[in-house]
Amino acid sequence: MLRTIILSGVGLLSLLLAAVPDPVNPDPKSVRPIDAVDSVFIEELTWMEVRDALQAGKTTVVVSTGGVEQNGPYLATGKHNYVLKATTEAIARKLGNALVAPIVAFVPEGDIEPASSHMKYPGTISLSEETYRRLLIDICASFRAHGFADIVLIGDSGGNQEGMKAVASELNTKWAGGKTRLHFIPEYYDYAKVEKWLETQGVKQTPEGYHDDFVITAQMMVVDPSTVRMKQRIAAGKFRINGVDLAPVEKTIEMGRKIVDYRAGITVDAIRRSMKK
């Protein structure tokens, strides 16, 4: 009798536990209980918001690579990552059917031992080319597993390009015949073209030998003026770069927005051409 009661109690407990949602493994089809936020950045979204965006047709994901490196005396080491914060959002919103992956902040920046290139300067973080490519492969494979149809690879630094191109080629070969394609877009990283366009806007630079210029600075100021040490430079009388004054601040930020929009337009055109191939 006692054994029967104990077994019955265990069975009842199992039924009760089965009726309680598992917070660690929720039903992937669970209904989202609140409205979604207006963001294209996956790291700012809940998993339900990403799922519902995919189901609503946002099947393109932008995977961007930046870097942490020396950038002259005025710019934060995360320069490329700040620029990408602005440009990737503009690209995704122009495409209309895209989300943005967390920016890949760590890329090859030179040999670690003995130090070469940017690794000669404190604050720089470098990856081996092998690690960098392996990281990109796993990121892209993750998005493929979740159902993204198009994976766009863009990089804001010269040393990032070859690895992204190689990964796109490798995975397109490996996944041939499947529903997911990779698109490496070198047109995004065409600062020479941006410089020529900038001159048509009345801004002409005279290089001063810094790893810094007006194009980069203006884009960073769109995201956060403190990343270019605005207050400190104003106090020191150094709020200019390559012969171009950065004051008034509002004017530079507005030009930064125009630069972001111009680069996004070039990139989106290239993405659409690639998707038609």
N, C-alpha and C positions, 0 to 999 in steps of 0.2 A: 504493500500500500504506500509506504513512505517513498519507495523507489519510483513508483508511478507518479507521485506528486512532484518529486524532484525533476523527473524527466519532463513532466508537463510544464514546470516552471522554466526549464531551460529552453523548451520549444517556444514558449510565450515570449521569452526575452529575445530569442532570435527573430521572431516576427516583428517585435517592437523595434529592434535595431535595424531591420531591413526597411522599415517604413521611414526611418530618419535619413535625410540626405547626407551623403558622404562629403564633407567639406574638402577632402583631399582629391577625390575622384568624382566630381559632379557629373551629371548626365550632360554630354556634349550638346544635346538638343534642348537643354533648359532654356526657358523663355527669359529674355532679358527684362528685368523688373523695372528699369528706369530708362529715360531717354538717353541717347548716345551724345557724346560731346562732339563739337565740331573741330576735329583735329585729323591730320593726315599721318601723324607720327605714331607708329605702332607702339612704341614704348609709353606713350601717353594714353593708350586705349586699353580697355579691359579685353579679356579674351573673347567675351561675347560680342563686343563692338567690332573686333577684327573679323570674327565669324560672320556677323551680319553684313559687314561691309563687303566681304567676299561674295556672299550670296546675292548682294545687291549689284554686283558687277565690277567691284574694285579688285580686279584680278591681276593688276600690275603692281610690282613692288620695286622701289628704287633702292638699290644697295650702293651706298657711297663710301668712299675711303678718303680720309683726311690725313691726320698726322699730329704728332707732338714733337716740335723741333724749335731750334733757334730761329728767330725772325727779327733780328736787329734789336736796337735798344728800347723800342717802344711797344712792340706787339707781343701779346700773350703767346705762349708756346703752342696753344691750341688753335692758332690762326685759321688753319684750313677747316677745322671742325666748326668754328663759328661761322665762317663763310657758307659752309654746307647747310647749316641750320636755316639760313635764309634761302639759298638757291634750291634746295631739295623741296621745300614747301611750295615754292613758286612753280617748280616743275610739276609736282604732283597735282596741284590745283589747276594748272593749265591742261594737263592730260585729262583730268576729270574722273579717271577710273583707277587712280593709283594711290597706294599708301607708301610710306617711307620707313625703311628699316632703321634701327639705331645706327648712327654713323660709326663706321669702323675707324676708331681713333688711333689705332696702333698699326704702323706700316713700316716697311724697310726705310731706315734713315741713315744707314751706314754700318760698317762693321762695329761690333761692340768691343772686342778685344783683338788687336789694338784698335783704339777708336779711330774712326775715319768719318769724313763728311760731317753731318750735323751732330754725330755722336761726340765730337770734340767739345761740345758745349753742354753745360749742366742743364738738366731738365728734359733733354731729348730722350725719347724712348724708341728703341728700334726692335724690329722683328727680322729674323732671317727670311729670305725669299720663300723658303720651303714652308715655314710656319705661316707666313702671310697667305700663301696660296691655299694651304690646308684650311685656314680659317675661313676664307672666302668660299671654298667648296662646301664646308659644313653649313655655313649660313644659307647658301643657295639651296642646298639639299633640304634644309628645314622648311624653306618657303615652298619648295616643290611638294613636300609631304603634306602641306596644308592646303594645296590646291591652287596656288598662284600659277597663272598661265605664262606671264612674261616677267622676267627678272632683268632689270636694267642696271648695268654697272657703270658708275661714273667715279672719277677720281679728281681731286682738286690739287694734286701735286704730281710733278713729273715722274718721280720714282714709283708711283703707284700703277702707272699705265700698263706696263708690259705684263705684270702679274694678272691684272684683270682680263686683259686680252687673252692670255693663255688659259685662264680658268674658263672663260666663256667658250672658247674653242673646244676645250676638253669635255666640258659638260654637255655641250650641244651634240658632240659626237656620241657620248655615252648615253644620252637621253633621246637620241634620234627616234622619231616615230611616236614619241610621247606627247603629252599636252603642254609641257613646259619648255619654253625657249629662253635663252639668255641673249642679251643685247649689250655688247660693250660699245659705249658711245664716246669716242675720242674727241668729238666735236665740243663736248662740254669743256675740255681743258684746252682752250685756244685763246690764251691771254693776249697773244699778238693781235688777233682779230679784235678783241675787246679794246686794246690800246688804240687801234686805228679808228674804231667807232667813237672812242672817247674824245679824240681830237675833233671829230665832227660836232661834238657837243661843246667845244670851246675849252677843253682841258688838255694842255700839252705839258708833259713832264720833262725834266732834265735829271737823269739818274744821278743819285748821290752816293751810290755804292753800298746802300743798305739792302738787306733782304726784306724789302718793304716798298710799297708804292701806293699811289692814290687809289687805284682800283681795289686793292685788297683792303686798305684802311676804310674806305667808304662803305664797303660791304660789311665789314665787321661792326662799324658804327650803327648800321641798321639793326643789328642784334643787340649790341651792348657797347656804348661808347667807352666804358671803363676798360675794355679789352685793348684799346689803343692808347691807354693812359691819358685820356683827354684832359682831366683836371690838372694832372702833374705837368703836362706839356704846356698848358696855358700859363701856369704859374712860372714855368721856366723860360717862357717866350719861345718855345719850340713846337708850336702847334701848326706845323707844315710838313710836307714831305715832297721831295723831288721838285722843289720850287713852287709847289702849289699850296696856298693857304687852306687850312681846314676849317677856318672860321669864315662866316658864321656856321655854327654846328648844324643848324636846320638845313642849310643849303647843301652841305656835304652829305647828310643823311638822305636828303631827297635824291641827290645824284647816285648815292649808293643803291637806293630802291630802283632807279632806272637801270643801273648796271645789272642788278639781280634779275630784273625783268628781261633785259636784253639777252643775258646768258641763258635764262630759262627758255626763252623763245627759240634760240638756236638749238638748244638741246632737245626740246620737244619736237621740233621739225625733224631732227635726226632720228629720234626714237620712232616716230611714225613712219619714216622711210624704212627703217630697219624692220619694223613689224610687217611691212608690206612685202618683204622679200620672201 
